[in-house]
Amino acid sequence: MRIGWIGTGIMGAPMAGHLLQGGHTLGVFNRSREKASGLIAGGAAWYDSPRALAEASEVVFSIVGHPRDVEAVYLGPEGVLAAARRPGVVVDMTTSQPALARRLAAAAAERGVTSLDAPVSGGDIGARKATLVIMVGGDRGAFDQVSPLLGLLGRTVAHMGPAGAGQHTKMCNQILIAGTMIGVCEALLYASRAGLDAAGVIDVVSQGAAGSWAISNLGPRMIAGDFTPGFMVEHFIKDMGIALAEAGAMGLALPGLALVHQLYLAVQAQGGGRLGTQALLRALRTLNGLPADNPGVP
């Protein structure tokens, strides 16, 4: 198929690469062309705008940073839906607002295009290994049409309901991750203060009921002082903010999520907004009177 891809960052670049390796014709757009250089070298075509990309594509995928970016690439004057010849299906894989997903679906339908919201979970590791979990909202027929493409990107691809359902499911995912991340940080701080080998603790507890993706994949990064991003703090803050706003609109109190959101804001205030989410350890170190910027755990 002729596929257009918008957003070639930490996750978008390897995801687009899987489609290219799958034998499809790939066109790409990104705000900074240099971030797409690897894909271009591998055979992808560069387009100067989402509109131009859309005119050459049967299906367009996007994974960008914020809801405002989603609006720009689809609804802006040079956006996908402004194209004279439009793709049949667009798939936004950005974690965004459920209301925006519904608005985008309606705007696309007016132009004869079907829009799916399909946020993902699995971080940079899942993007590189094509083991992402993909949660899709929107028309079932369009989902069935693009499922073979999504299958090149993830190991679990699920249709969750109408437009916006994918984003609501991702909010559930992010709420769970928020609670897990504070648990991982506190457990590793405790282990180190108790004189245990933190790596050994990870090896043992990950085999039992406390096992999680976060302890197995991000725990070792924490004890190594590796805060490079697989998923940036500033993007997780955005996600938690969406979840808290949605919960508020539904009359739900989520105090655990609110606490972790505040701790991540502290990480951002310490200059860690573009670090990986494992940098939550920095805020916990500060609360315990430890230098935030020291590597690893005490």
Contacts in CASP RR format, 6 or more apart in sequence:
PFRMAT RR
TARGET T0000
AUTHOR 0000-0000-0000
METHOD contacts of the structure
MODEL  1
MRIGWIGTGIMGAPMAGHLLQGGHTLGVFNRSREKASGLIAGGAAWYDSP
RALAEASEVVFSIVGHPRDVEAVYLGPEGVLAAARRPGVVVDMTTSQPAL
ARRLAAAAAERGVTSLDAPVSGGDIGARKATLVIMVGGDRGAFDQVSPLL
GLLGRTVAHMGPAGAGQHTKMCNQILIAGTMIGVCEALLYASRAGLDAAG
VIDVVSQGAAGSWAISNLGPRMIAGDFTPGFMVEHFIKDMGIALAEAGAM
GLALPGLALVHQLYLAVQAQGGGRLGTQALLRALRTLNGLPADNPGVP
1 24 0 8 1.000
1 25 0 8 1.000
1 58 0 8 1.000
1 59 0 8 1.000
1 149 0 8 1.000
2 24 0 8 1.000
2 25 0 8 1.000
2 27 0 8 1.000
2 56 0 8 1.000
2 57 0 8 1.000
2 58 0 8 1.000
2 59 0 8 1.000
3 19 0 8 1.000
3 24 0 8 1.000
3 25 0 8 1.000
3 26 0 8 1.000
3 27 0 8 1.000
3 57 0 8 1.000
3 58 0 8 1.000
3 59 0 8 1.000
3 60 0 8 1.000
3 61 0 8 1.000
3 149 0 8 1.000
4 26 0 8 1.000
4 27 0 8 1.000
4 28 0 8 1.000
4 29 0 8 1.000
4 53 0 8 1.000
4 54 0 8 1.000
4 56 0 8 1.000
4 57 0 8 1.000
4 59 0 8 1.000
4 60 0 8 1.000
4 61 0 8 1.000
4 87 0 8 1.000
5 12 0 8 1.000
5 15 0 8 1.000
5 16 0 8 1.000
5 19 0 8 1.000
5 26 0 8 1.000
5 27 0 8 1.000
5 28 0 8 1.000
5 29 0 8 1.000
5 39 0 8 1.000
5 44 0 8 1.000
5 60 0 8 1.000
5 61 0 8 1.000
5 62 0 8 1.000
6 28 0 8 1.000
6 29 0 8 1.000
6 30 0 8 1.000
6 50 0 8 1.000
6 53 0 8 1.000
6 60 0 8 1.000
6 61 0 8 1.000
6 62 0 8 1.000
6 63 0 8 1.000
6 64 0 8 1.000
6 73 0 8 1.000
6 80 0 8 1.000
7 13 0 8 1.000
7 16 0 8 1.000
7 28 0 8 1.000
7 29 0 8 1.000
7 30 0 8 1.000
7 31 0 8 1.000
7 35 0 8 1.000
7 36 0 8 1.000
7 62 0 8 1.000
7 63 0 8 1.000
7 64 0 8 1.000
8 16 0 8 1.000
8 28 0 8 1.000
8 30 0 8 1.000
8 35 0 8 1.000
8 36 0 8 1.000
8 39 0 8 1.000
9 30 0 8 1.000
9 35 0 8 1.000
9 63 0 8 1.000
10 124 0 8 1.000
10 127 0 8 1.000
10 229 0 8 1.000
10 230 0 8 1.000
10 231 0 8 1.000
10 232 0 8 1.000
11 63 0 8 1.000
11 120 0 8 1.000
11 123 0 8 1.000
11 124 0 8 1.000
11 127 0 8 1.000
11 230 0 8 1.000
11 231 0 8 1.000
12 63 0 8 1.000
12 127 0 8 1.000
13 35 0 8 1.000
13 36 0 8 1.000
13 38 0 8 1.000
13 39 0 8 1.000
14 124 0 8 1.000
14 127 0 8 1.000
14 128 0 8 1.000
15 61 0 8 1.000
15 63 0 8 1.000
15 93 0 8 1.000
15 127 0 8 1.000
15 130 0 8 1.000
15 132 0 8 1.000
15 153 0 8 1.000
16 26 0 8 1.000
16 28 0 8 1.000
16 39 0 8 1.000
16 44 0 8 1.000
16 61 0 8 1.000
17 26 0 8 1.000
17 39 0 8 1.000
17 44 0 8 1.000
18 130 0 8 1.000
18 152 0 8 1.000
18 153 0 8 1.000
19 26 0 8 1.000
19 61 0 8 1.000
19 149 0 8 1.000
19 152 0 8 1.000
19 153 0 8 1.000
20 26 0 8 1.000
20 39 0 8 1.000
20 42 0 8 1.000
20 43 0 8 1.000
20 44 0 8 1.000
22 152 0 8 1.000
24 149 0 8 1.000
25 45 0 8 1.000
26 39 0 8 1.000
26 43 0 8 1.000
26 44 0 8 1.000
26 45 0 8 1.000
27 44 0 8 1.000
27 45 0 8 1.000
27 46 0 8 1.000
27 47 0 8 1.000
27 53 0 8 1.000
27 56 0 8 1.000
27 57 0 8 1.000
28 36 0 8 1.000
28 39 0 8 1.000
28 40 0 8 1.000
28 44 0 8 1.000
28 45 0 8 1.000
28 46 0 8 1.000
28 47 0 8 1.000
28 53 0 8 1.000
29 36 0 8 1.000
29 46 0 8 1.000
29 47 0 8 1.000
29 48 0 8 1.000
29 49 0 8 1.000
29 50 0 8 1.000
29 52 0 8 1.000
29 53 0 8 1.000
29 73 0 8 1.000
30 36 0 8 1.000
33 46 0 8 1.000
36 44 0 8 1.000
36 46 0 8 1.000
40 46 0 8 1.000
45 56 0 8 1.000
47 53 0 8 1.000
47 56 0 8 1.000
49 78 0 8 1.000
49 79 0 8 1.000
50 60 0 8 1.000
50 62 0 8 1.000
50 73 0 8 1.000
50 74 0 8 1.000
50 78 0 8 1.000
50 79 0 8 1.000
50 80 0 8 1.000
51 78 0 8 1.000
51 79 0 8 1.000
51 80 0 8 1.000
51 82 0 8 1.000
51 83 0 8 1.000
52 83 0 8 1.000
53 60 0 8 1.000
53 80 0 8 1.000
54 60 0 8 1.000
54 79 0 8 1.000
54 80 0 8 1.000
54 81 0 8 1.000
54 83 0 8 1.000
54 85 0 8 1.000
54 86 0 8 1.000
54 87 0 8 1.000
54 90 0 8 1.000
55 83 0 8 1.000
55 84 0 8 1.000
55 85 0 8 1.000
55 86 0 8 1.000
57 87 0 8 1.000
58 87 0 8 1.000
58 88 0 8 1.000
58 89 0 8 1.000
59 87 0 8 1.000
59 88 0 8 1.000
59 89 0 8 1.000
59 90 0 8 1.000
59 91 0 8 1.000
59 146 0 8 1.000
59 149 0 8 1.000
60 80 0 8 1.000
60 87 0 8 1.000
60 89 0 8 1.000
60 90 0 8 1.000
60 91 0 8 1.000
61 90 0 8 1.000
61 91 0 8 1.000
61 92 0 8 1.000
61 93 0 8 1.000
61 149 0 8 1.000
62 70 0 8 1.000
62 73 0 8 1.000
62 74 0 8 1.000
62 80 0 8 1.000
62 90 0 8 1.000
62 91 0 8 1.000
62 92 0 8 1.000
62 93 0 8 1.000
62 94 0 8 1.000
63 92 0 8 1.000
63 93 0 8 1.000
63 94 0 8 1.000
63 120 0 8 1.000
64 70 0 8 1.000
64 73 0 8 1.000
64 94 0 8 1.000
65 94 0 8 1.000
65 235 0 8 1.000
65 238 0 8 1.000
66 94 0 8 1.000
66 96 0 8 1.000
66 238 0 8 1.000
67 94 0 8 1.000
67 96 0 8 1.000
67 97 0 8 1.000
67 100 0 8 1.000
67 242 0 8 1.000
69 94 0 8 1.000
70 92 0 8 1.000
70 94 0 8 1.000
70 96 0 8 1.000
70 100 0 8 1.000
70 104 0 8 1.000
71 100 0 8 1.000
72 79 0 8 1.000
73 79 0 8 1.000
73 80 0 8 1.000
74 80 0 8 1.000
74 81 0 8 1.000
74 90 0 8 1.000
74 92 0 8 1.000
74 104 0 8 1.000
74 107 0 8 1.000
74 108 0 8 1.000
74 115 0 8 1.000
75 81 0 8 1.000
75 104 0 8 1.000
75 107 0 8 1.000
76 82 0 8 1.000
80 86 0 8 1.000
80 87 0 8 1.000
80 90 0 8 1.000
81 90 0 8 1.000
81 107 0 8 1.000
81 108 0 8 1.000
81 111 0 8 1.000
81 113 0 8 1.000
86 111 0 8 1.000
86 112 0 8 1.000
86 113 0 8 1.000
87 113 0 8 1.000
88 112 0 8 1.000
88 113 0 8 1.000
88 114 0 8 1.000
89 113 0 8 1.000
89 114 0 8 1.000
89 115 0 8 1.000
89 116 0 8 1.000
89 142 0 8 1.000
89 145 0 8 1.000
89 146 0 8 1.000
90 104 0 8 1.000
90 108 0 8 1.000
90 113 0 8 1.000
90 114 0 8 1.000
90 115 0 8 1.000
90 116 0 8 1.000
91 115 0 8 1.000
91 116 0 8 1.000
91 118 0 8 1.000
91 146 0 8 1.000
91 150 0 8 1.000
92 101 0 8 1.000
92 104 0 8 1.000
92 115 0 8 1.000
92 116 0 8 1.000
92 117 0 8 1.000
92 118 0 8 1.000
93 118 0 8 1.000
93 119 0 8 1.000
93 120 0 8 1.000
93 134 0 8 1.000
94 119 0 8 1.000
95 119 0 8 1.000
95 167 0 8 1.000
95 170 0 8 1.000
95 174 0 8 1.000
95 235 0 8 1.000
95 238 0 8 1.000
95 239 0 8 1.000
95 242 0 8 1.000
96 117 0 8 1.000
96 119 0 8 1.000
96 167 0 8 1.000
96 242 0 8 1.000
97 167 0 8 1.000
97 242 0 8 1.000
97 245 0 8 1.000
97 246 0 8 1.000
98 117 0 8 1.000
98 164 0 8 1.000
98 165 0 8 1.000
98 166 0 8 1.000
98 167 0 8 1.000
98 168 0 8 1.000
98 171 0 8 1.000
98 246 0 8 1.000
99 164 0 8 1.000
100 167 0 8 1.000
101 115 0 8 1.000
101 117 0 8 1.000
101 137 0 8 1.000
101 163 0 8 1.000
101 164 0 8 1.000
101 166 0 8 1.000
101 167 0 8 1.000
102 163 0 8 1.000
102 164 0 8 1.000
104 115 0 8 1.000
104 117 0 8 1.000
104 163 0 8 1.000
105 114 0 8 1.000
105 115 0 8 1.000
105 116 0 8 1.000
105 117 0 8 1.000
105 138 0 8 1.000
105 163 0 8 1.000
105 164 0 8 1.000
106 163 0 8 1.000
107 115 0 8 1.000
108 114 0 8 1.000
108 115 0 8 1.000
109 115 0 8 1.000
114 138 0 8 1.000
114 139 0 8 1.000
114 141 0 8 1.000
114 142 0 8 1.000
115 138 0 8 1.000
115 163 0 8 1.000
116 136 0 8 1.000
116 137 0 8 1.000
116 138 0 8 1.000
116 139 0 8 1.000
116 142 0 8 1.000
116 143 0 8 1.000
116 146 0 8 1.000
116 163 0 8 1.000
117 136 0 8 1.000
117 137 0 8 1.000
117 138 0 8 1.000
117 163 0 8 1.000
117 164 0 8 1.000
117 165 0 8 1.000
117 166 0 8 1.000
117 167 0 8 1.000
118 134 0 8 1.000
118 135 0 8 1.000
118 136 0 8 1.000
118 137 0 8 1.000
118 150 0 8 1.000
118 166 0 8 1.000
119 134 0 8 1.000
119 135 0 8 1.000
119 166 0 8 1.000
119 167 0 8 1.000
119 169 0 8 1.000
119 170 0 8 1.000
120 127 0 8 1.000
120 132 0 8 1.000
120 133 0 8 1.000
120 134 0 8 1.000
120 135 0 8 1.000
120 153 0 8 1.000
120 154 0 8 1.000
120 170 0 8 1.000
121 132 0 8 1.000
121 133 0 8 1.000
121 135 0 8 1.000
121 170 0 8 1.000
121 173 0 8 1.000
121 177 0 8 1.000
122 131 0 8 1.000
122 132 0 8 1.000
122 133 0 8 1.000
122 213 0 8 1.000
123 132 0 8 1.000
123 230 0 8 1.000
123 231 0 8 1.000
124 229 0 8 1.000
124 230 0 8 1.000
124 231 0 8 1.000
125 131 0 8 1.000
125 217 0 8 1.000
125 230 0 8 1.000
126 132 0 8 1.000
126 154 0 8 1.000
127 153 0 8 1.000
130 151 0 8 1.000
130 152 0 8 1.000
130 153 0 8 1.000
130 154 0 8 1.000
130 155 0 8 1.000
131 154 0 8 1.000
131 155 0 8 1.000
132 153 0 8 1.000
132 154 0 8 1.000
132 155 0 8 1.000
132 156 0 8 1.000
133 154 0 8 1.000
133 155 0 8 1.000
133 156 0 8 1.000
133 158 0 8 1.000
133 173 0 8 1.000
134 150 0 8 1.000
134 151 0 8 1.000
134 153 0 8 1.000
134 154 0 8 1.000
134 156 0 8 1.000
134 157 0 8 1.000
134 158 0 8 1.000
135 158 0 8 1.000
135 160 0 8 1.000
135 165 0 8 1.000
135 166 0 8 1.000
135 169 0 8 1.000
135 170 0 8 1.000
135 173 0 8 1.000
136 143 0 8 1.000
136 150 0 8 1.000
136 157 0 8 1.000
136 158 0 8 1.000
136 159 0 8 1.000
136 160 0 8 1.000
136 161 0 8 1.000
136 165 0 8 1.000
136 166 0 8 1.000
137 143 0 8 1.000
137 159 0 8 1.000
137 160 0 8 1.000
137 161 0 8 1.000
137 162 0 8 1.000
137 163 0 8 1.000
137 164 0 8 1.000
137 165 0 8 1.000
137 166 0 8 1.000
137 167 0 8 1.000
138 159 0 8 1.000
138 161 0 8 1.000
138 162 0 8 1.000
138 163 0 8 1.000
138 164 0 8 1.000
138 165 0 8 1.000
138 166 0 8 1.000
139 163 0 8 1.000
140 159 0 8 1.000
140 161 0 8 1.000
143 159 0 8 1.000
147 157 0 8 1.000
150 157 0 8 1.000
151 157 0 8 1.000
158 169 0 8 1.000
160 166 0 8 1.000
160 168 0 8 1.000
160 169 0 8 1.000
167 242 0 8 1.000
168 246 0 8 1.000
170 239 0 8 1.000
171 239 0 8 1.000
171 242 0 8 1.000
171 243 0 8 1.000
171 246 0 8 1.000
174 236 0 8 1.000
174 239 0 8 1.000
174 240 0 8 1.000
174 243 0 8 1.000
175 243 0 8 1.000
175 254 0 8 1.000
175 257 0 8 1.000
177 214 0 8 1.000
177 236 0 8 1.000
177 277 0 8 1.000
178 236 0 8 1.000
178 240 0 8 1.000
178 256 0 8 1.000
178 257 0 8 1.000
178 260 0 8 1.000
178 261 0 8 1.000
179 256 0 8 1.000
179 257 0 8 1.000
179 260 0 8 1.000
180 212 0 8 1.000
180 214 0 8 1.000
180 215 0 8 1.000
181 214 0 8 1.000
181 218 0 8 1.000
181 260 0 8 1.000
181 277 0 8 1.000
181 278 0 8 1.000
181 280 0 8 1.000
182 259 0 8 1.000
182 260 0 8 1.000
182 263 0 8 1.000
182 280 0 8 1.000
182 284 0 8 1.000
184 212 0 8 1.000
184 214 0 8 1.000
184 215 0 8 1.000
184 218 0 8 1.000
184 219 0 8 1.000
184 222 0 8 1.000
185 222 0 8 1.000
185 280 0 8 1.000
185 281 0 8 1.000
185 284 0 8 1.000
186 284 0 8 1.000
187 201 0 8 1.000
187 205 0 8 1.000
187 210 0 8 1.000
187 215 0 8 1.000
188 198 0 8 1.000
188 201 0 8 1.000
188 202 0 8 1.000
188 219 0 8 1.000
188 222 0 8 1.000
188 223 0 8 1.000
188 281 0 8 1.000
188 297 0 8 1.000
189 281 0 8 1.000
189 284 0 8 1.000
189 285 0 8 1.000
189 288 0 8 1.000
189 297 0 8 1.000
189 298 0 8 1.000
191 197 0 8 1.000
191 198 0 8 1.000
191 201 0 8 1.000
191 297 0 8 1.000
192 198 0 8 1.000
192 223 0 8 1.000
192 297 0 8 1.000
192 298 0 8 1.000
193 298 0 8 1.000
198 223 0 8 1.000
198 297 0 8 1.000
199 220 0 8 1.000
199 223 0 8 1.000
202 215 0 8 1.000
202 216 0 8 1.000
202 219 0 8 1.000
202 220 0 8 1.000
202 223 0 8 1.000
205 211 0 8 1.000
205 215 0 8 1.000
206 212 0 8 1.000
206 215 0 8 1.000
206 216 0 8 1.000
218 277 0 8 1.000
218 278 0 8 1.000
219 278 0 8 1.000
221 227 0 8 1.000
221 228 0 8 1.000
221 278 0 8 1.000
222 278 0 8 1.000
222 281 0 8 1.000
222 296 0 8 1.000
222 297 0 8 1.000
223 296 0 8 1.000
223 297 0 8 1.000
224 295 0 8 1.000
224 296 0 8 1.000
225 295 0 8 1.000
225 296 0 8 1.000
226 278 0 8 1.000
227 272 0 8 1.000
227 275 0 8 1.000
227 276 0 8 1.000
227 278 0 8 1.000
227 279 0 8 1.000
227 281 0 8 1.000
227 282 0 8 1.000
228 275 0 8 1.000
228 276 0 8 1.000
229 274 0 8 1.000
229 275 0 8 1.000
229 276 0 8 1.000
229 277 0 8 1.000
230 276 0 8 1.000
230 277 0 8 1.000
231 276 0 8 1.000
231 277 0 8 1.000
232 273 0 8 1.000
232 274 0 8 1.000
232 275 0 8 1.000
232 276 0 8 1.000
232 277 0 8 1.000
233 264 0 8 1.000
233 267 0 8 1.000
233 268 0 8 1.000
233 272 0 8 1.000
233 273 0 8 1.000
233 274 0 8 1.000
233 275 0 8 1.000
233 276 0 8 1.000
233 277 0 8 1.000
233 279 0 8 1.000
233 280 0 8 1.000
234 268 0 8 1.000
234 273 0 8 1.000
234 274 0 8 1.000
236 264 0 8 1.000
236 277 0 8 1.000
237 261 0 8 1.000
237 264 0 8 1.000
237 265 0 8 1.000
237 268 0 8 1.000
237 273 0 8 1.000
240 257 0 8 1.000
240 260 0 8 1.000
240 261 0 8 1.000
240 264 0 8 1.000
241 261 0 8 1.000
243 254 0 8 1.000
243 257 0 8 1.000
244 254 0 8 1.000
244 257 0 8 1.000
244 258 0 8 1.000
244 261 0 8 1.000
247 253 0 8 1.000
247 254 0 8 1.000
247 257 0 8 1.000
260 280 0 8 1.000
263 280 0 8 1.000
263 283 0 8 1.000
263 284 0 8 1.000
264 277 0 8 1.000
264 280 0 8 1.000
264 283 0 8 1.000
266 283 0 8 1.000
266 286 0 8 1.000
267 273 0 8 1.000
267 275 0 8 1.000
267 279 0 8 1.000
267 280 0 8 1.000
267 282 0 8 1.000
267 283 0 8 1.000
270 282 0 8 1.000
270 283 0 8 1.000
270 286 0 8 1.000
270 292 0 8 1.000
272 279 0 8 1.000
272 282 0 8 1.000
273 279 0 8 1.000
275 282 0 8 1.000
281 296 0 8 1.000
281 297 0 8 1.000
282 292 0 8 1.000
282 293 0 8 1.000
283 292 0 8 1.000
285 291 0 8 1.000
285 292 0 8 1.000
285 294 0 8 1.000
285 297 0 8 1.000
285 298 0 8 1.000
286 292 0 8 1.000
288 298 0 8 1.000
290 298 0 8 1.000
END
